[in-house]
Amino acid sequence: MLRILKWLLYLALLGGIALVAYAYLGPWLGADFAPPVEEIRAPLVLDAG
């Protein structure tokens, strides 16, 4: 049982390192993490009374 937990810990650590590496190397690999940019206009009525 301890052997399985140790392998799961190693796998989780390796997955975390891979995720951080992809976050840094993703733009060089062609992944675009930027959100889509669009202007949104909505009318706003202020009730000062």
Secondary structure, 3 states (H helix, E strand, C coil): CHHHHHHHHHHHHHHHHHHHHHHHHHHHHCCCCCCCCCCCCCCCCCCCC
